[in-house]
Amino acid sequence: MVETAVFTYGLLASFVLSGAARNKRMERPNPALLTYIGYLLVGMSAAASVLLTGYAVWQSI
């Protein structure tokens, strides 16, 4: 189950980063969906970071 989530996250991150780089190179604005998915990935990364940090602190106590 975790493998599927990690694969999907990596696929979406690759899509967002390559699309944003291409649009910047062509001097075009990013589509709204690309921006939305980018913000979603940032939020997921921040949430995972907070949860894993909390878990590490909890395990060290």
mmCIF file of the N, C-alpha and C atoms, coordinates in Angstrom:
data_MODEL
# 
_entry.id   MODEL 
# 
loop_
_atom_site.group_PDB 
_atom_site.id 
_atom_site.type_symbol 
_atom_site.label_atom_id 
_atom_site.label_alt_id 
_atom_site.label_comp_id 
_atom_site.label_asym_id 
_atom_site.label_entity_id 
_atom_site.label_seq_id 
_atom_site.pdbx_PDB_ins_code 
_atom_site.Cartn_x 
_atom_site.Cartn_y 
_atom_site.Cartn_z 
_atom_site.occupancy 
_atom_site.B_iso_or_equiv 
_atom_site.pdbx_formal_charge 
_atom_site.auth_seq_id 
_atom_site.auth_comp_id 
_atom_site.auth_asym_id 
_atom_site.auth_atom_id 
_atom_site.pdbx_PDB_model_num 
ATOM 1   N N  . MET A 1 1  ? 0.823  -1.193 0.000   1.00 0.00 ? 1  MET A N  1 
ATOM 2   C CA . MET A 1 1  ? 0.000  0.000  0.000   1.00 0.00 ? 1  MET A CA 1 
ATOM 3   C C  . MET A 1 1  ? 0.869  1.260  0.000   1.00 0.00 ? 1  MET A C  1 
ATOM 4   N N  . VAL A 1 2  ? 1.911  1.253  0.822   1.00 0.00 ? 2  VAL A N  1 
ATOM 5   C CA . VAL A 1 2  ? 2.801  2.413  0.888   1.00 0.00 ? 2  VAL A CA 1 
ATOM 6   C C  . VAL A 1 2  ? 3.540  2.588  -0.435  1.00 0.00 ? 2  VAL A C  1 
ATOM 7   N N  . GLU A 1 3  ? 3.895  1.475  -1.057  1.00 0.00 ? 3  GLU A N  1 
ATOM 8   C CA . GLU A 1 3  ? 4.609  1.548  -2.325  1.00 0.00 ? 3  GLU A CA 1 
ATOM 9   C C  . GLU A 1 3  ? 3.779  2.252  -3.388  1.00 0.00 ? 3  GLU A C  1 
ATOM 10  N N  . THR A 1 4  ? 2.487  1.975  -3.414  1.00 0.00 ? 4  THR A N  1 
ATOM 11  C CA . THR A 1 4  ? 1.600  2.615  -4.385  1.00 0.00 ? 4  THR A CA 1 
ATOM 12  C C  . THR A 1 4  ? 1.511  4.111  -4.126  1.00 0.00 ? 4  THR A C  1 
ATOM 13  N N  . ALA A 1 5  ? 1.410  4.502  -2.870  1.00 0.00 ? 5  ALA A N  1 
ATOM 14  C CA . ALA A 1 5  ? 1.333  5.922  -2.527  1.00 0.00 ? 5  ALA A CA 1 
ATOM 15  C C  . ALA A 1 5  ? 2.633  6.644  -2.893  1.00 0.00 ? 5  ALA A C  1 
ATOM 16  N N  . VAL A 1 6  ? 3.760  6.020  -2.611  1.00 0.00 ? 6  VAL A N  1 
ATOM 17  C CA . VAL A 1 6  ? 5.051  6.626  -2.931  1.00 0.00 ? 6  VAL A CA 1 
ATOM 18  C C  . VAL A 1 6  ? 5.225  6.742  -4.440  1.00 0.00 ? 6  VAL A C  1 
ATOM 19  N N  . PHE A 1 7  ? 4.825  5.720  -5.175  1.00 0.00 ? 7  PHE A N  1 
ATOM 20  C CA . PHE A 1 7  ? 4.922  5.761  -6.632  1.00 0.00 ? 7  PHE A CA 1 
ATOM 21  C C  . PHE A 1 7  ? 4.044  6.868  -7.200  1.00 0.00 ? 7  PHE A C  1 
ATOM 22  N N  . THR A 1 8  ? 2.808  6.979  -6.708  1.00 0.00 ? 8  THR A N  1 
ATOM 23  C CA . THR A 1 8  ? 1.891  8.015  -7.182  1.00 0.00 ? 8  THR A CA 1 
ATOM 24  C C  . THR A 1 8  ? 2.426  9.401  -6.849  1.00 0.00 ? 8  THR A C  1 
ATOM 25  N N  . TYR A 1 9  ? 2.949  9.578  -5.648  1.00 0.00 ? 9  TYR A N  1 
ATOM 26  C CA . TYR A 1 9  ? 3.523  10.861 -5.245  1.00 0.00 ? 9  TYR A CA 1 
ATOM 27  C C  . TYR A 1 9  ? 4.689  11.230 -6.169  1.00 0.00 ? 9  TYR A C  1 
ATOM 28  N N  . GLY A 1 10 ? 5.568  10.291 -6.412  1.00 0.00 ? 10 GLY A N  1 
ATOM 29  C CA . GLY A 1 10 ? 6.714  10.544 -7.287  1.00 0.00 ? 10 GLY A CA 1 
ATOM 30  C C  . GLY A 1 10 ? 6.301  10.869 -8.705  1.00 0.00 ? 10 GLY A C  1 
ATOM 31  N N  . LEU A 1 11 ? 5.294  10.166 -9.195  1.00 0.00 ? 11 LEU A N  1 
ATOM 32  C CA . LEU A 1 11 ? 4.800  10.420 -10.546 1.00 0.00 ? 11 LEU A CA 1 
ATOM 33  C C  . LEU A 1 11 ? 4.205  11.818 -10.650 1.00 0.00 ? 11 LEU A C  1 
ATOM 34  N N  . LEU A 1 12 ? 3.391  12.199 -9.674  1.00 0.00 ? 12 LEU A N  1 
ATOM 35  C CA . LEU A 1 12 ? 2.795  13.539 -9.682  1.00 0.00 ? 12 LEU A CA 1 
ATOM 36  C C  . LEU A 1 12 ? 3.860  14.623 -9.525  1.00 0.00 ? 12 LEU A C  1 
ATOM 37  N N  . ALA A 1 13 ? 4.824  14.402 -8.650  1.00 0.00 ? 13 ALA A N  1 
ATOM 38  C CA . ALA A 1 13 ? 5.889  15.390 -8.458  1.00 0.00 ? 13 ALA A CA 1 
ATOM 39  C C  . ALA A 1 13 ? 6.696  15.569 -9.740  1.00 0.00 ? 13 ALA A C  1 
ATOM 40  N N  . SER A 1 14 ? 7.002  14.477 -10.406 1.00 0.00 ? 14 SER A N  1 
ATOM 41  C CA . SER A 1 14 ? 7.729  14.552 -11.669 1.00 0.00 ? 14 SER A CA 1 
ATOM 42  C C  . SER A 1 14 ? 6.928  15.304 -12.723 1.00 0.00 ? 14 SER A C  1 
ATOM 43  N N  . PHE A 1 15 ? 5.632  15.027 -12.798 1.00 0.00 ? 15 PHE A N  1 
ATOM 44  C CA . PHE A 1 15 ? 4.756  15.704 -13.751 1.00 0.00 ? 15 PHE A CA 1 
ATOM 45  C C  . PHE A 1 15 ? 4.700  17.204 -13.476 1.00 0.00 ? 15 PHE A C  1 
ATOM 46  N N  . VAL A 1 16 ? 4.538  17.577 -12.216 1.00 0.00 ? 16 VAL A N  1 
ATOM 47  C CA . VAL A 1 16 ? 4.428  18.994 -11.857 1.00 0.00 ? 16 VAL A CA 1 
ATOM 48  C C  . VAL A 1 16 ? 5.737  19.724 -12.135 1.00 0.00 ? 16 VAL A C  1 
ATOM 49  N N  . LEU A 1 17 ? 6.852  19.147 -11.720 1.00 0.00 ? 17 LEU A N  1 
ATOM 50  C CA . LEU A 1 17 ? 8.132  19.821 -11.903 1.00 0.00 ? 17 LEU A CA 1 
ATOM 51  C C  . LEU A 1 17 ? 8.520  19.939 -13.371 1.00 0.00 ? 17 LEU A C  1 
ATOM 52  N N  . SER A 1 18 ? 8.294  18.898 -14.155 1.00 0.00 ? 18 SER A N  1 
ATOM 53  C CA . SER A 1 18 ? 8.630  18.985 -15.576 1.00 0.00 ? 18 SER A CA 1 
ATOM 54  C C  . SER A 1 18 ? 7.699  19.949 -16.301 1.00 0.00 ? 18 SER A C  1 
ATOM 55  N N  . GLY A 1 19 ? 6.424  19.953 -15.938 1.00 0.00 ? 19 GLY A N  1 
ATOM 56  C CA . GLY A 1 19 ? 5.480  20.891 -16.557 1.00 0.00 ? 19 GLY A CA 1 
ATOM 57  C C  . GLY A 1 19 ? 5.801  22.332 -16.211 1.00 0.00 ? 19 GLY A C  1 
ATOM 58  N N  . ALA A 1 20 ? 6.142  22.582 -14.953 1.00 0.00 ? 20 ALA A N  1 
ATOM 59  C CA . ALA A 1 20 ? 6.479  23.946 -14.538 1.00 0.00 ? 20 ALA A CA 1 
ATOM 60  C C  . ALA A 1 20 ? 7.770  24.418 -15.202 1.00 0.00 ? 20 ALA A C  1 
ATOM 61  N N  . ALA A 1 21 ? 8.751  23.540 -15.310 1.00 0.00 ? 21 ALA A N  1 
ATOM 62  C CA . ALA A 1 21 ? 10.008 23.910 -15.968 1.00 0.00 ? 21 ALA A CA 1 
ATOM 63  C C  . ALA A 1 21 ? 9.780  24.200 -17.449 1.00 0.00 ? 21 ALA A C  1 
ATOM 64  N N  . ARG A 1 22 ? 8.964  23.386 -18.084 1.00 0.00 ? 22 ARG A N  1 
ATOM 65  C CA . ARG A 1 22 ? 8.670  23.601 -19.509 1.00 0.00 ? 22 ARG A CA 1 
ATOM 66  C C  . ARG A 1 22 ? 7.936  24.921 -19.722 1.00 0.00 ? 22 ARG A C  1 
ATOM 67  N N  . ASN A 1 23 ? 6.960  25.199 -18.864 1.00 0.00 ? 23 ASN A N  1 
ATOM 68  C CA . ASN A 1 23 ? 6.213  26.449 -19.001 1.00 0.00 ? 23 ASN A CA 1 
ATOM 69  C C  . ASN A 1 23 ? 7.096  27.660 -18.732 1.00 0.00 ? 23 ASN A C  1 
ATOM 70  N N  . LYS A 1 24 ? 8.021  27.545 -17.790 1.00 0.00 ? 24 LYS A N  1 
ATOM 71  C CA . LYS A 1 24 ? 8.931  28.656 -17.518 1.00 0.00 ? 24 LYS A CA 1 
ATOM 72  C C  . LYS A 1 24 ? 9.857  28.885 -18.702 1.00 0.00 ? 24 LYS A C  1 
ATOM 73  N N  . ARG A 1 25 ? 10.353 27.798 -19.282 1.00 0.00 ? 25 ARG A N  1 
ATOM 74  C CA . ARG A 1 25 ? 11.242 27.907 -20.429 1.00 0.00 ? 25 ARG A CA 1 
ATOM 75  C C  . ARG A 1 25 ? 10.525 28.545 -21.620 1.00 0.00 ? 25 ARG A C  1 
ATOM 76  N N  . MET A 1 26 ? 9.245  28.220 -21.796 1.00 0.00 ? 26 MET A N  1 
ATOM 77  C CA . MET A 1 26 ? 8.461  28.768 -22.906 1.00 0.00 ? 26 MET A CA 1 
ATOM 78  C C  . MET A 1 26 ? 7.791  30.095 -22.538 1.00 0.00 ? 26 MET A C  1 
ATOM 79  N N  . GLU A 1 27 ? 8.042  30.571 -21.308 1.00 0.00 ? 27 GLU A N  1 
ATOM 80  C CA . GLU A 1 27 ? 7.492  31.830 -20.805 1.00 0.00 ? 27 GLU A CA 1 
ATOM 81  C C  . GLU A 1 27 ? 5.969  31.863 -20.886 1.00 0.00 ? 27 GLU A C  1 
ATOM 82  N N  . ARG A 1 28 ? 5.358  30.761 -20.436 1.00 0.00 ? 28 ARG A N  1 
ATOM 83  C CA . ARG A 1 28 ? 3.896  30.660 -20.387 1.00 0.00 ? 28 ARG A CA 1 
ATOM 84  C C  . ARG A 1 28 ? 3.468  30.482 -18.943 1.00 0.00 ? 28 ARG A C  1 
ATOM 85  N N  . PRO A 1 29 ? 2.267  30.925 -18.596 1.00 0.00 ? 29 PRO A N  1 
ATOM 86  C CA . PRO A 1 29 ? 1.781  30.692 -17.226 1.00 0.00 ? 29 PRO A CA 1 
ATOM 87  C C  . PRO A 1 29 ? 1.405  29.224 -17.032 1.00 0.00 ? 29 PRO A C  1 
ATOM 88  N N  . ASN A 1 30 ? 1.487  28.778 -15.798 1.00 0.00 ? 30 ASN A N  1 
ATOM 89  C CA . ASN A 1 30 ? 1.099  27.401 -15.485 1.00 0.00 ? 30 ASN A CA 1 
ATOM 90  C C  . ASN A 1 30 ? -0.419 27.283 -15.473 1.00 0.00 ? 30 ASN A C  1 
ATOM 91  N N  . PRO A 1 31 ? -0.956 26.161 -15.953 1.00 0.00 ? 31 PRO A N  1 
ATOM 92  C CA . PRO A 1 31 ? -2.405 25.945 -15.847 1.00 0.00 ? 31 PRO A CA 1 
ATOM 93  C C  . PRO A 1 31 ? -2.825 25.840 -14.376 1.00 0.00 ? 31 PRO A C  1 
ATOM 94  N N  . ALA A 1 32 ? -4.075 26.140 -14.121 1.00 0.00 ? 32 ALA A N  1 
ATOM 95  C CA . ALA A 1 32 ? -4.578 26.124 -12.742 1.00 0.00 ? 32 ALA A CA 1 
ATOM 96  C C  . ALA A 1 32 ? -4.460 24.735 -12.121 1.00 0.00 ? 32 ALA A C  1 
ATOM 97  N N  . LEU A 1 33 ? -4.710 23.684 -12.895 1.00 0.00 ? 33 LEU A N  1 
ATOM 98  C CA . LEU A 1 33 ? -4.630 22.323 -12.359 1.00 0.00 ? 33 LEU A CA 1 
ATOM 99  C C  . LEU A 1 33 ? -3.204 21.981 -11.937 1.00 0.00 ? 33 LEU A C  1 
ATOM 100 N N  . LEU A 1 34 ? -2.225 22.408 -12.716 1.00 0.00 ? 34 LEU A N  1 
ATOM 101 C CA . LEU A 1 34 ? -0.825 22.152 -12.377 1.00 0.00 ? 34 LEU A CA 1 
ATOM 102 C C  . LEU A 1 34 ? -0.456 22.862 -11.073 1.00 0.00 ? 34 LEU A C  1 
ATOM 103 N N  . THR A 1 35 ? -0.906 24.089 -10.919 1.00 0.00 ? 35 THR A N  1 
ATOM 104 C CA . THR A 1 35 ? -0.659 24.835 -9.686  1.00 0.00 ? 35 THR A CA 1 
ATOM 105 C C  . THR A 1 35 ? -1.351 24.169 -8.503  1.00 0.00 ? 35 THR A C  1 
ATOM 106 N N  . TYR A 1 36 ? -2.591 23.729 -8.697  1.00 0.00 ? 36 TYR A N  1 
ATOM 107 C CA . TYR A 1 36 ? -3.340 23.066 -7.629  1.00 0.00 ? 36 TYR A CA 1 
ATOM 108 C C  . TYR A 1 36 ? -2.637 21.787 -7.181  1.00 0.00 ? 36 TYR A C  1 
ATOM 109 N N  . ILE A 1 37 ? -2.207 20.966 -8.135  1.00 0.00 ? 37 ILE A N  1 
ATOM 110 C CA . ILE A 1 37 ? -1.526 19.717 -7.788  1.00 0.00 ? 37 ILE A CA 1 
ATOM 111 C C  . ILE A 1 37 ? -0.201 20.016 -7.087  1.00 0.00 ? 37 ILE A C  1 
ATOM 112 N N  . GLY A 1 38 ? 0.495  21.061 -7.523  1.00 0.00 ? 38 GLY A N  1 
ATOM 113 C CA . GLY A 1 38 ? 1.738  21.457 -6.860  1.00 0.00 ? 38 GLY A CA 1 
ATOM 114 C C  . GLY A 1 38 ? 1.515  21.836 -5.409  1.00 0.00 ? 38 GLY A C  1 
ATOM 115 N N  . TYR A 1 39 ? 0.479  22.644 -5.156  1.00 0.00 ? 39 TYR A N  1 
ATOM 116 C CA . TYR A 1 39 ? 0.164  23.017 -3.772  1.00 0.00 ? 39 TYR A CA 1 
ATOM 117 C C  . TYR A 1 39 ? -0.279 21.805 -2.958  1.00 0.00 ? 39 TYR A C  1 
ATOM 118 N N  . LEU A 1 40 ? -0.997 20.887 -3.581  1.00 0.00 ? 40 LEU A N  1 
ATOM 119 C CA . LEU A 1 40 ? -1.415 19.663 -2.901  1.00 0.00 ? 40 LEU A CA 1 
ATOM 120 C C  . LEU A 1 40 ? -0.197 18.839 -2.479  1.00 0.00 ? 40 LEU A C  1 
ATOM 121 N N  . LEU A 1 41 ? 0.779  18.721 -3.363  1.00 0.00 ? 41 LEU A N  1 
ATOM 122 C CA . LEU A 1 41 ? 1.992  17.970 -3.035  1.00 0.00 ? 41 LEU A CA 1 
ATOM 123 C C  . LEU A 1 41 ? 2.801  18.656 -1.934  1.00 0.00 ? 41 LEU A C  1 
ATOM 124 N N  . VAL A 1 42 ? 2.854  19.989 -1.958  1.00 0.00 ? 42 VAL A N  1 
ATOM 125 C CA . VAL A 1 42 ? 3.554  20.716 -0.894  1.00 0.00 ? 42 VAL A CA 1 
ATOM 126 C C  . VAL A 1 42 ? 2.867  20.468 0.446   1.00 0.00 ? 42 VAL A C  1 
ATOM 127 N N  . GLY A 1 43 ? 1.547  20.510 0.454   1.00 0.00 ? 43 GLY A N  1 
ATOM 128 C CA . GLY A 1 43 ? 0.801  20.253 1.684   1.00 0.00 ? 43 GLY A CA 1 
ATOM 129 C C  . GLY A 1 43 ? 0.998  18.840 2.191   1.00 0.00 ? 43 GLY A C  1 
ATOM 130 N N  . MET A 1 44 ? 0.982  17.877 1.272   1.00 0.00 ? 44 MET A N  1 
ATOM 131 C CA . MET A 1 44 ? 1.200  16.487 1.672   1.00 0.00 ? 44 MET A CA 1 
ATOM 132 C C  . MET A 1 44 ? 2.607  16.298 2.236   1.00 0.00 ? 44 MET A C  1 
ATOM 133 N N  . SER A 1 45 ? 3.595  16.945 1.627   1.00 0.00 ? 45 SER A N  1 
ATOM 134 C CA . SER A 1 45 ? 4.971  16.841 2.112   1.00 0.00 ? 45 SER A CA 1 
ATOM 135 C C  . SER A 1 45 ? 5.111  17.448 3.501   1.00 0.00 ? 45 SER A C  1 
ATOM 136 N N  . ALA A 1 46 ? 4.495  18.605 3.707   1.00 0.00 ? 46 ALA A N  1 
ATOM 137 C CA . ALA A 1 46 ? 4.565  19.257 5.020   1.00 0.00 ? 46 ALA A CA 1 
ATOM 138 C C  . ALA A 1 46 ? 3.869  18.415 6.081   1.00 0.00 ? 46 ALA A C  1 
ATOM 139 N N  . ALA A 1 47 ? 2.707  17.871 5.750   1.00 0.00 ? 47 ALA A N  1 
ATOM 140 C CA . ALA A 1 47 ? 1.977  17.040 6.710   1.00 0.00 ? 47 ALA A CA 1 
ATOM 141 C C  . ALA A 1 47 ? 2.769  15.777 7.054   1.00 0.00 ? 47 ALA A C  1 
ATOM 142 N N  . ALA A 1 48 ? 3.354  15.144 6.048   1.00 0.00 ? 48 ALA A N  1 
ATOM 143 C CA . ALA A 1 48 ? 4.152  13.945 6.296   1.00 0.00 ? 48 ALA A CA 1 
ATOM 144 C C  . ALA A 1 48 ? 5.373  14.278 7.148   1.00 0.00 ? 48 ALA A C  1 
ATOM 145 N N  . SER A 1 49 ? 5.985  15.425 6.894   1.00 0.00 ? 49 SER A N  1 
ATOM 146 C CA . SER A 1 49 ? 7.145  15.843 7.674   1.00 0.00 ? 49 SER A CA 1 
ATOM 147 C C  . SER A 1 49 ? 6.782  16.049 9.137   1.00 0.00 ? 49 SER A C  1 
ATOM 148 N N  . VAL A 1 50 ? 5.671  16.723 9.389   1.00 0.00 ? 50 VAL A N  1 
ATOM 149 C CA . VAL A 1 50 ? 5.238  16.962 10.770  1.00 0.00 ? 50 VAL A CA 1 
ATOM 150 C C  . VAL A 1 50 ? 4.889  15.647 11.460  1.00 0.00 ? 50 VAL A C  1 
ATOM 151 N N  . LEU A 1 51 ? 4.161  14.780 10.769  1.00 0.00 ? 51 LEU A N  1 
ATOM 152 C CA . LEU A 1 51 ? 3.774  13.503 11.367  1.00 0.00 ? 51 LEU A CA 1 
ATOM 153 C C  . LEU A 1 51 ? 4.985  12.623 11.666  1.00 0.00 ? 51 LEU A C  1 
ATOM 154 N N  . LEU A 1 52 ? 5.921  12.542 10.733  1.00 0.00 ? 52 LEU A N  1 
ATOM 155 C CA . LEU A 1 52 ? 7.097  11.702 10.948  1.00 0.00 ? 52 LEU A CA 1 
ATOM 156 C C  . LEU A 1 52 ? 8.019  12.275 12.021  1.00 0.00 ? 52 LEU A C  1 
ATOM 157 N N  . THR A 1 53 ? 8.120  13.598 12.089  1.00 0.00 ? 53 THR A N  1 
ATOM 158 C CA . THR A 1 53 ? 8.907  14.219 13.158  1.00 0.00 ? 53 THR A CA 1 
ATOM 159 C C  . THR A 1 53 ? 8.270  13.953 14.515  1.00 0.00 ? 53 THR A C  1 
ATOM 160 N N  . GLY A 1 54 ? 6.960  14.083 14.591  1.00 0.00 ? 54 GLY A N  1 
ATOM 161 C CA . GLY A 1 54 ? 6.253  13.784 15.833  1.00 0.00 ? 54 GLY A CA 1 
ATOM 162 C C  . GLY A 1 54 ? 6.419  12.338 16.244  1.00 0.00 ? 54 GLY A C  1 
ATOM 163 N N  . TYR A 1 55 ? 6.369  11.434 15.283  1.00 0.00 ? 55 TYR A N  1 
ATOM 164 C CA . TYR A 1 55 ? 6.549  10.016 15.578  1.00 0.00 ? 55 TYR A CA 1 
ATOM 165 C C  . TYR A 1 55 ? 7.970  9.742  16.081  1.00 0.00 ? 55 TYR A C  1 
ATOM 166 N N  . ALA A 1 56 ? 8.964  10.383 15.458  1.00 0.00 ? 56 ALA A N  1 
ATOM 167 C CA . ALA A 1 56 ? 10.348 10.188 15.889  1.00 0.00 ? 56 ALA A CA 1 
ATOM 168 C C  . ALA A 1 56 ? 10.562 10.713 17.304  1.00 0.00 ? 56 ALA A C  1 
ATOM 169 N N  . VAL A 1 57 ? 9.974  11.860 17.614  1.00 0.00 ? 57 VAL A N  1 
ATOM 170 C CA . VAL A 1 57 ? 10.090 12.415 18.968  1.00 0.00 ? 57 VAL A CA 1 
ATOM 171 C C  . VAL A 1 57 ? 9.389  11.507 19.964  1.00 0.00 ? 57 VAL A C  1 
ATOM 172 N N  . TRP A 1 58 ? 8.221  11.013 19.604  1.00 0.00 ? 58 TRP A N  1 
ATOM 173 C CA . TRP A 1 58 ? 7.458  10.128 20.488  1.00 0.00 ? 58 TRP A CA 1 
ATOM 174 C C  . TRP A 1 58 ? 8.230  8.838  20.763  1.00 0.00 ? 58 TRP A C  1 
ATOM 175 N N  . GLN A 1 59 ? 8.906  8.299  19.758  1.00 0.00 ? 59 GLN A N  1 
ATOM 176 C CA . GLN A 1 59 ? 9.678  7.073  19.935  1.00 0.00 ? 59 GLN A CA 1 
ATOM 177 C C  . GLN A 1 59 ? 10.926 7.301  20.791  1.00 0.00 ? 59 GLN A C  1 
ATOM 178 N N  . SER A 1 60 ? 11.456 8.527  20.780  1.00 0.00 ? 60 SER A N  1 
ATOM 179 C CA . SER A 1 60 ? 12.677 8.787  21.544  1.00 0.00 ? 60 SER A CA 1 
ATOM 180 C C  . SER A 1 60 ? 12.403 9.056  23.021  1.00 0.00 ? 60 SER A C  1 
ATOM 181 N N  . ILE A 1 61 ? 11.142 9.274  23.363  1.00 0.00 ? 61 ILE A N  1 
ATOM 182 C CA . ILE A 1 61 ? 10.795 9.557  24.771  1.00 0.00 ? 61 ILE A CA 1 
ATOM 183 C C  . ILE A 1 61 ? 10.698 8.261  25.552  1.00 0.00 ? 61 ILE A C  1 
# 
